[in-house]
Amino acid sequence: MTVTIRAFAEADTEAVLALWREAFPEYNDASRPHRDPRRSIANKLGTQPELFFVAIRRDGEADGALVGSAMAGYDGHRGWLYSVAVAPEARRLGLGTRLVRHAESALAAMGCLKLNLQVLTDKPEVLAFYDRLGYRADAVISLGKRLAVQESEALA
């Protein structure tokens, strides 16, 4: 399979959303608004859009099909990798590795020395993928806090 990795364009939105629905079923949970994929795309386009990559197939009947994505970010201290996804028909062909390496190269060119990512604990196959790429669990605990105020809380 021949694939080109390039920067995301707004015309890619629906194809990326379809890819993410399949790759990240947790995005379909309406009770988790922090995982709103349209908001994720809009936010990324407002902050370092050059670090949002898509993989486009360049052969056969599926020429032009979007088959992968990766988002990255860099705050000047460390980089982050998000939403690495590969379409089922393009898996196990090295595309996930290419997307991660592409993001790593872009971050390194910006001066990034350390890259972090988070993986849901119920995804052992994803942990194994990143392990093969040299990623290791840090001896830290990731903490989170939802900042969105619920309407009922705002009225209280």
C-alpha positions as a Markdown table, in Angstrom:
| # | Residue | x | y | z |
|---|---|---|---|---|
| 1 | Met | 0.0 | 0.0 | 0.0 |
| 2 | Thr | 1.4 | 3.4 | -1.0 |
| 3 | Val | 0.6 | 6.2 | 1.4 |
| 4 | Thr | 1.4 | 9.9 | 1.7 |
| 5 | Ile | 1.5 | 11.6 | 5.0 |
| 6 | Arg | 0.5 | 15.3 | 4.9 |
| 7 | Ala | -0.9 | 18.0 | 7.0 |
| 8 | Phe | -4.7 | 17.8 | 7.8 |
| 9 | Ala | -7.0 | 20.0 | 5.7 |
| 10 | Glu | -10.5 | 21.0 | 6.7 |
| 11 | Ala | -11.8 | 18.9 | 3.8 |
| 12 | Asp | -10.5 | 15.8 | 5.7 |
| 13 | Thr | -12.8 | 16.4 | 8.6 |
| 14 | Glu | -15.6 | 13.8 | 7.8 |
| 15 | Ala | -13.0 | 11.1 | 6.9 |
| 16 | Val | -11.1 | 11.7 | 10.1 |
| 17 | Leu | -14.3 | 11.6 | 12.2 |
| 18 | Ala | -15.2 | 8.2 | 10.5 |
| 19 | Leu | -11.7 | 6.9 | 11.2 |
| 20 | Trp | -11.9 | 7.9 | 14.8 |
| 21 | Arg | -15.4 | 6.5 | 15.3 |
| 22 | Glu | -14.0 | 3.1 | 14.4 |
| 23 | Ala | -10.6 | 3.4 | 16.1 |
| 24 | Phe | -11.8 | 5.0 | 19.3 |
| 25 | Pro | -15.3 | 3.7 | 20.2 |
| 26 | Glu | -15.0 | 5.7 | 23.5 |
| 27 | Tyr | -15.4 | 8.8 | 21.4 |
| 28 | Asn | -19.0 | 7.7 | 20.8 |
| 29 | Asp | -19.9 | 8.1 | 24.5 |
| 30 | Ala | -21.9 | 11.3 | 24.8 |
| 31 | Ser | -21.4 | 11.4 | 28.5 |
| 32 | Arg | -17.8 | 12.3 | 28.0 |
| 33 | Pro | -17.8 | 15.7 | 26.3 |
| 34 | His | -14.0 | 16.1 | 26.7 |
| 35 | Arg | -13.8 | 13.4 | 23.9 |
| 36 | Asp | -15.8 | 15.4 | 21.4 |
| 37 | Pro | -13.9 | 14.7 | 18.2 |
| 38 | Arg | -15.3 | 17.7 | 16.3 |
| 39 | Arg | -14.1 | 19.9 | 19.2 |
| 40 | Ser | -10.7 | 18.1 | 19.2 |
| 41 | Ile | -10.3 | 19.0 | 15.5 |
| 42 | Ala | -11.4 | 22.6 | 15.9 |
| 43 | Asn | -9.1 | 23.0 | 18.9 |
| 44 | Lys | -6.2 | 21.5 | 17.0 |
| 45 | Leu | -6.8 | 23.9 | 14.0 |
| 46 | Gly | -6.5 | 26.8 | 16.5 |
| 47 | Thr | -3.3 | 25.5 | 18.1 |
| 48 | Gln | -0.4 | 24.1 | 16.1 |
| 49 | Pro | -2.4 | 22.9 | 13.1 |
| 50 | Glu | 0.9 | 22.0 | 11.4 |
| 51 | Leu | 1.1 | 19.1 | 13.9 |
| 52 | Phe | -2.1 | 17.4 | 12.7 |
| 53 | Phe | -1.2 | 14.7 | 10.2 |
| 54 | Val | -3.3 | 12.4 | 7.9 |
| 55 | Ala | -2.2 | 9.5 | 5.8 |
| 56 | Ile | -3.7 | 9.3 | 2.3 |
| 57 | Arg | -3.7 | 6.1 | 0.2 |
| 58 | Arg | -2.1 | 6.6 | -3.2 |
| 59 | Asp | -2.8 | 3.4 | -5.1 |
| 60 | Gly | -5.6 | 1.2 | -6.5 |
| 61 | Glu | -9.3 | 1.7 | -6.2 |
| 62 | Ala | -9.0 | 3.4 | -2.8 |
| 63 | Asp | -6.6 | 6.1 | -4.1 |
| 64 | Gly | -7.2 | 9.3 | -2.1 |
| 65 | Ala | -8.8 | 7.5 | 0.9 |
| 66 | Leu | -7.8 | 8.7 | 4.3 |
| 67 | Val | -6.3 | 5.7 | 6.2 |
| 68 | Gly | -4.6 | 7.3 | 9.2 |
| 69 | Ser | -4.2 | 10.2 | 11.5 |
| 70 | Ala | -2.0 | 11.6 | 14.2 |
| 71 | Met | -2.0 | 14.7 | 16.3 |
| 72 | Ala | 0.9 | 16.1 | 18.2 |
| 73 | Gly | 1.5 | 19.2 | 20.4 |
| 74 | Tyr | 4.5 | 20.9 | 21.9 |
| 75 | Asp | 4.4 | 23.4 | 24.7 |
| 76 | Gly | 8.2 | 24.2 | 24.8 |
| 77 | His | 8.8 | 21.7 | 27.5 |
| 78 | Arg | 7.6 | 18.4 | 26.2 |
| 79 | Gly | 5.6 | 17.0 | 23.3 |
| 80 | Trp | 2.4 | 15.1 | 23.3 |
| 81 | Leu | 1.0 | 12.5 | 20.8 |
| 82 | Tyr | -2.7 | 12.1 | 20.4 |
| 83 | Ser | -5.2 | 10.3 | 18.2 |
| 84 | Val | -2.9 | 8.0 | 16.3 |
| 85 | Ala | -5.4 | 5.9 | 14.3 |
| 86 | Val | -5.1 | 3.6 | 11.3 |
| 87 | Ala | -8.0 | 2.2 | 9.2 |
| 88 | Pro | -8.4 | -1.6 | 9.6 |
| 89 | Glu | -7.4 | -2.3 | 6.0 |
| 90 | Ala | -4.1 | -0.4 | 6.5 |
| 91 | Arg | -3.1 | -2.0 | 9.9 |
| 92 | Arg | -0.1 | -4.2 | 10.3 |
| 93 | Leu | 1.6 | -2.6 | 7.3 |
| 94 | Gly | 3.8 | -0.1 | 9.2 |
| 95 | Leu | 1.6 | 2.9 | 8.8 |
| 96 | Gly | 1.1 | 3.5 | 12.5 |
| 97 | Thr | 4.9 | 3.5 | 12.9 |
| 98 | Arg | 5.2 | 5.9 | 10.0 |
| 99 | Leu | 2.7 | 8.3 | 11.5 |
| 100 | Val | 4.4 | 8.2 | 14.9 |
| 101 | Arg | 7.8 | 8.7 | 13.4 |
| 102 | His | 6.5 | 11.6 | 11.2 |
| 103 | Ala | 5.1 | 13.3 | 14.4 |
| 104 | Glu | 8.4 | 12.6 | 16.3 |
| 105 | Ser | 10.4 | 14.2 | 13.5 |
| 106 | Ala | 8.2 | 17.3 | 13.4 |
| 107 | Leu | 8.4 | 17.7 | 17.1 |
| 108 | Ala | 12.2 | 17.2 | 17.1 |
| 109 | Ala | 12.5 | 19.9 | 14.5 |
| 110 | Met | 10.8 | 22.3 | 16.9 |
| 111 | Gly | 13.4 | 21.4 | 19.6 |
| 112 | Cys | 11.3 | 18.9 | 21.5 |
| 113 | Leu | 13.4 | 16.5 | 23.6 |
| 114 | Lys | 10.7 | 14.4 | 25.3 |
| 115 | Leu | 7.4 | 13.0 | 24.0 |
| 116 | Asn | 4.6 | 11.8 | 26.1 |
| 117 | Leu | 1.3 | 10.0 | 25.3 |
| 118 | Gln | -1.5 | 8.3 | 27.2 |
| 119 | Val | -3.0 | 5.0 | 26.5 |
| 120 | Leu | -6.2 | 3.7 | 28.0 |
| 121 | Thr | -5.5 | 0.8 | 30.4 |
| 122 | Asp | -7.8 | -1.6 | 28.6 |
| 123 | Lys | -5.7 | -1.4 | 25.4 |
| 124 | Pro | -2.8 | -3.9 | 25.7 |
| 125 | Glu | -2.3 | -4.1 | 22.0 |
| 126 | Val | -1.8 | -0.3 | 21.8 |
| 127 | Leu | 0.7 | -0.5 | 24.7 |
| 128 | Ala | 2.6 | -3.3 | 22.8 |
| 129 | Phe | 2.7 | -1.1 | 19.7 |
| 130 | Tyr | 4.2 | 1.8 | 21.5 |
| 131 | Asp | 6.6 | -0.5 | 23.4 |
| 132 | Arg | 7.9 | -1.7 | 20.0 |
| 133 | Leu | 8.6 | 2.0 | 19.1 |
| 134 | Gly | 10.7 | 2.5 | 22.3 |
| 135 | Tyr | 8.1 | 4.1 | 24.5 |
| 136 | Arg | 8.1 | 3.1 | 28.2 |
| 137 | Ala | 5.8 | 3.8 | 31.1 |
| 138 | Asp | 7.1 | 6.7 | 33.2 |
| 139 | Ala | 7.1 | 6.3 | 37.0 |
| 140 | Val | 4.4 | 9.0 | 37.3 |
| 141 | Ile | 0.7 | 9.1 | 37.9 |
| 142 | Ser | -1.3 | 11.0 | 35.3 |
| 143 | Leu | -3.9 | 13.2 | 37.0 |
| 144 | Gly | -6.8 | 14.9 | 35.4 |
| 145 | Lys | -9.5 | 17.3 | 36.2 |
| 146 | Arg | -12.5 | 18.2 | 34.0 |
| 147 | Leu | -12.8 | 22.0 | 33.7 |
| 148 | Ala | -16.1 | 22.2 | 31.9 |
| 149 | Val | -18.8 | 23.4 | 34.3 |
| 150 | Gln | -22.1 | 21.5 | 34.1 |
| 151 | Glu | -25.1 | 23.7 | 33.5 |
| 152 | Ser | -26.7 | 22.4 | 36.7 |
| 153 | Glu | -23.6 | 23.4 | 38.7 |
| 154 | Ala | -23.6 | 26.9 | 37.1 |
| 155 | Leu | -27.2 | 27.5 | 38.2 |
| 156 | Ala | -26.5 | 26.6 | 41.9 |
